[in-house]
C-alpha cells in the first residue's frame, strides 16, 4: 500500500556448516631421481582442514513516510566460528596420520553487525531516486596458501566496509529509453591483503594480513533504448568511472630489483641486509581499472509465421590496471568484440545461436 504510515517488515535467519580442505604436493623431477641424484620424491606435502559454522539473523523494515517517500531500516547479525587442523605430511601420499603442525591459534571467532539505511523517492511511475548507507564484512580465516612454519599465527580477521550510494532509475520517451545513474563511496578497514611479516624459523614471508585500508568511489551509468520506429531493435550501453586507492598499505612486498629510492624502504631483512617492503598508500588497488564500458545491440525480426531471426553485437572496454600486489606489472587498456546470430521459434520456446567472443583475438 502507498498510504502514509504503512509499515512492512521482514525477518529471516541463516545457518551454514562448511568444510574447506586445502592440500598441495611439491614433487621432485622424476628424471633427476632416475639419474641417481639423491633427492626425496617430494619437497613438501601439506594438508589443512578448516571447519566453518556460521549463524545469522537479519531483518528489514520499510516505512511509508508519504505515498512517494519510503524509509528503509535493516540489520544483519552474523556469528562465525572456524577451526583448523594443519597436517604436515611426510609420506608419499596424504594421510590423516600426518604430523599436526603447532600454530599460535587454531580457532577463530567473530561477531558483527551490518546495519543499513535507505531512502527511496518515487515522484511518478517513471522515476525513482534512491539513497542508502550500509556496513558489511568479509569473513576472516586462516592463511594456508603456502608452507607454514611451526608456531606461526596464520589467522586473519574480518574485513569491514562502510559506504553509501545515491542514484536514480528512470524511464523516458514514453518508455523507449531506460536510464540509470548512481554514485557510490566505500571505505575499507582491516583489508585482507598479502603483506610481509616475520615468519618463525624462516625469516620474512608473505602472509594474508589485515594490513591495509582503502577507499573506492565512482559513478556508474547504463541505458537501454528501443527505437519506436524500428521494432525488435534494442541498443544498450554502460560506463563506470571508478577510483580505487589504498589509504594505507605498509609492508607491501617490493617488486624484484626495487631499491629504497623507488619506495622499497620498509621491513629490513637482517639476514640479507636489504629492505623487503613498501607502503602503497595512494596507489591503485589490484585489478581495479579506472574506466570500464560496454555497448551493443540486439535485433529480432520474424522470418516466417513460426520463426524469428536474431543478431547482436557487443563491445567491452577496460582501461589499464595493476595485475600484481606490488603495482609493478600492468595490463594495458583493451577492447573486446563479441557477436551472436540466432534462429528460433516465434513464441520463444527454443533458439539456436552461433556465439562469437573476442572476435579480434585480443590477448590479455
N, C-alpha and C positions, 0 to 999 in steps of 0.2 A: 504494500500500500504506500502511496505518496503522501498520506496525511501526516501533518506535523505531529511529533511526539511518538510516532511509530518506532518500536524497538524490536530488532531481530537479533537472536543470539545463537551461537554455535559453540558446542563443546565436544572435544574429542580426546582420544588417548592413543598412544603408540608404544609397542614393545618390539624389540628385536634382539635375538640371540644369534651371534655370528662367530665363526671361527676362521681365522686367517692364518694360512701356512706359507712361510717363505723358506725357500731352500736354494742353495747353489753348490756346485761342484766344479772345481777348477782342475781339470785333468792335465797331465803332462803329455807332451807329444810322444805318441807310441813309437814313432820311428827312432827317436833318440834312445828310448829304452831298448829297442831292438838292436841298436848299435853297441849295446853293452855299457852305456853311460849309466852310472849308479844314481838313478833318480827314483823317487817314490812315484807310485801310479797316480797320485793326486797331491796337489799342493795345498788343498784345503777343501773341506766339506763342512757345511753349516746348515742347520735347520732350526727354525723357530716356529712356535705355535702361539698365537695370540687369541685368547677367548674374550669376547666382547658382549656385554649386556647393556642395553640402552632402554630407558624408560622416559616417556614424555607425555605431558598433558598440555593441551592447547585450547584456547578459546578466542572468540571474536564477537564483538557486539557492534551492530550498525544502528545508528540513531538518526531519524529524520528531523533535522532542525527546522527546515522548511520543505515544501514539496520539491524544491530544486537542490537543496543543500543537505548532504549526508555526512555525518561524523562516524568514523570507524575507530575502535579501540580493540587491540588484541595483544596476546602474550602467549609465549610458549616456554614451559619449564622442561628442562632436559637433565637427566641424571645418567651418567655413563661410567661404567667400570671396565677396565681392561687388565688382563693378567697374561704375562708372557713366560714361556719356558724356552730358553735358548739352549740348544744342544750342539756341542762341538763334536762332530762325528769323525772318527779316525779310520773306520773300516772302509772296505771297497764300495759300500752302499749305505744309504741312510738307515738308521736303526734307532728305535726308541731307547735303546740302551746306551746312547751316546752320552758323553760327559756333559753334565749340566753346568753351564758357564756361570760363575758368580758375577752378578752385576749389582749396581748400587741399589736399584729398586726394580722389582718385577711386577708391581701393582701401580695402577694409575686410576684416579677417580676424579670426576668433575661434575659440578652442578652449576647451571647457568640459566638466566632469564633472557628471553628475546622479546622485548615489547615492540609494538608498532602503533602508530597513529596515522590516520588518513582523513583527508577532506575531499569530497567529490561534489562538484557543482555541475548540474545539467540544466542550463537555461532553456534548452529545447531538445528535440529528438536528434538533432544533427551536430550537437557539440557537447563534449564532456571535458571539463578541466579538473585535474586531479593533483593532489599534493600528499606526500607521505614521508614519514620518518621511521626508520627501522634500525634494529640492532640484531646481529646474528653471530653465530660462532661456527668455526670449523674444528672438529674434534682433534685433540691431541692423541699421541700414540707412542710407539717405540720405533727407533731408527734401526732397522735391520737391513739396510741397503748395502752393507759392506761387512768386512770382517770386524768382529767385536773383541776387544781386549778384555781380560778379566777386570772386575771391579770398576767398570765404566758406567757412567749414568747415560743410558740410551733413551731415556724418556723425554718427551717434549709436550708442552701444554697446549691448551686451546688457543686458536687464533680468533681475534674479535674484530668485527667490522661494524661501524656505525655510518649511516648515511641517509640521504633523502633524495627525492625526485619530484620534479614539477613539470607537468606537461599537459597536452591536450590531444584528444581524439576527435576528428571531425569528418563530416560528410558535406560535400559541396556540389554545386552544379547539378542539382536535383538528384543527388546520389551517385552521379557518374564518377566523382573524384573522392577518394578517401585519403585523408592526410593526418599523420600522427607525428608529433614532435614532443621530445622530452629532454630536459636537462637533469643531470644527476651529479651527486658528490658522495664519495665513500672514503672513510678514514679507517685504516687498518692498524691494529696494535698487536704486539706479540706475533708478528707474522712468521709463519713457518718457512724457513729458508735454509739452504745449505751454507754453513759457515764454518770457519776454522775453530778448533778447540783443542785443548790439551787432552791427549788420549793416553791412558795409563800404559806404560812399558813401550809405547811406540812413538812417542813424541807428539807432534801436531798432526791432527787428522781432520777430515771434513765430516761434519755431522749435521743432521737436521736439528735446528735450534729455533727457539722463539727469539730471534736476534734482530728483527727489523721492524720498522714502521713505514707506512706508505699512505699516499693519498691518490685517489683516482677521481677525475671529473671529466665531463664532456657533454656533448649534445648528440642525440640520436633522432634521425628523421626517416620516415618511409612513406610511400604513397602508392596508390593503385588507381589507374584511370581506365575507364571503359568508355570509349568514344560512342556517343549515341548514334552517330552516323555509320559506324562500322560494327555490325552485330557480330559477336563472337570474339572480338579483339579486346585484350586486356594488356595494358602497359604498366609496369611496376618498376620501382627503384628505391634505393635507400642509401644513406650515407651516415657514417658515425665518426665524429671527431672525439678522440679520447686521449687525455693526458694522464699518464700513469707513472709516478715517480716515487722513489724511496725518500721518505723524510729522514731516515737514518738507517744505515746498514753497516755497522762496524764488523770487522773481522771477515769480510767477504774475501774469498780466495783471489789472489792475484793471477793475472794471465802469465803464461810462460814467458820469461825474459823481462817482465815488467820490473822497473827499478824504482827507487824511492822518489826520485824527482817526477815520476809519472804516477805517483799516488800509492805505490806499494811501500807503505811506511808504518805498518802496524804488525804486532804479534811477532816478535823476534824469535826465531828458532835457534836456541843455543847450540844445538848440535851442528848446524850448518853456518851460523853467523849471518843468516840472511832473513830479511823480513818476508812474511808469508801472506800478509793480508792488506786490504784496503777498505776505505769507507766509501760506499757507493751512494752517499747522500746526494740527492738531486739528480741521480742517474735514472734512466728508464727501467721499468720492470721488465722481467723476462717475457719474451713473446707478447709484447704489447704495442702493436703498431699505432701510430697517431691517427692515421686515416684508413678506413675501410669503406668500401662502397660496392653496390651491385645494381645492375639494371637489366631489364629483359622484357620479353613479351610472350604471350600465349595467344594463339588464334585457332578457333574451331569453326568449321563450316560443314554443312551437310553435303554429301556427295551422292546420296540416293535416299530413298524413302526409309531405309533402315540403317544406313552407315553415315559416319561423320569422320572428317579428316582433321588432324591436329598438327600444328607446327609451333615450335617455341625456341627461344634462344635466351642465353643469359651470359652476362659479362661480370666477373667478380674481380675486384681490385683490392690490394693491400699495400700500404706504404712499408718502408723498411722497418725491421725490428730486430732486437737482440736475440740470439739463439743460445747464449750461454750466460751463466750467472755472472761471469767476470765482465760482461759488457765489452767483449773484445771481438767476437765473431758476430756478423750481422747478415741477415737475409735482405737482399735488395728488394725494392718495391717491384711488384709484378701484377699482371692481369691474366686471367684465365677465361677461356671462352667455352661455352657448352651449348648444345642444341638437342632438340628432340623432334622426331617425326612419328606420328601415330595414326592408326586406323582402328575405329571401334564402333560399337553399336550406338545408335542414336539415343537410346534410353540410358546409356552409361553403364550397362551391366558388364561389359568387357571392353578391353582396349589392348591392342598390340602396339608396342612402341620400340623404336630404334633410338637409343640414347647415346649421345657422344659427350664426353667430358674432357676438358683440357685439349681441345682440338688443335691448338697451335704447339702442343708438346712443350709447354713452358716448364723447365726444370726448377724445382725449389727444394 
